Amino acid sequence: NRSGPNPQTLQRMFGLTSAETHLALRLAQGDAPLEIARSWRLSRTTIRSQLASLFAKTETRRQAELVALLGRISVLP
């Protein structure tokens, strides 16, 4: 039972940067963007920018849609 998608799988499938991959993994765990920004000591603007990039690269439009996609990918090796 995996806790989330494999980081290398995400990077390979979507061409994500390391920062985008880490953000995706945190979102898949149920963390909110503001919570992530605070824990990483980054601005909300930075997280929003990375989130926008995640949406574009994964062809999703909403956080819930992205998290659902990540959940489906978590069963991949």
N, C-alpha and C positions, 0 to 999 in steps of 0.2 A: 504494500500500500504506500504509494508515494505521497509526499506532502505537497508536491507541486510539480510543475513542468521542469524538465531537465534544461538547465541554462544553455548548454551547447545546442540542444534541439531548437530552442527559441532563436538563438543567434543564427543558426544555419537556415531555418525556415524563413525568417523575416529580415535578416540582415541587421539585427539590433546591435547597438553599442553595448558596452559593459554596463553603463549607467542605466540605459533603457531596460536591459535584462534584469538588473537588480530591482528596478522599480516594478516591472511586471511581476516578478516573484513576490514582492511585498503585497502588491494588489491582489494577487492570487490567494495570499494568506488571509485576505480580508482587511488589510490595513488601509486606512483612508489617506488620500494624498496629503492632507494637512499634517496628519500624524507622521507620515514619512518625512515630510519636509522638516518638521521639528526634530525628529530623531537623527536626521542626517545633517542638521544645522544648515539647511539650504532654504532659499526663499521659495515662497509659493509659486512665484513666477518661473523659477527654474524647474520645479516639479511639473507645473502646468505645461511648460514647453516640452519636457520629456514625454509627458502624457500625450500631448498633441502629436508628437512624432510616433509614439506607439500606435495611436489610432491610425495614422496614415500608413504606417508600415504593415499593420495587421488588417487593414481595410475594415476597421470597426469605427463606430461613431460615438459610442457611449461606454462609460466605465463598466457597466453591467454586461454589455456585449463583449467587451475585452476579457473580463473575468470568466465569462462562460466559455469563450474560446480557449483561454488558458486551462480551464478545467478539462476540456476535451483533449487538449494536447498533453496533459499530465499523464495520460495512459500510454503515451509513446515512449520509446526508449531514448 
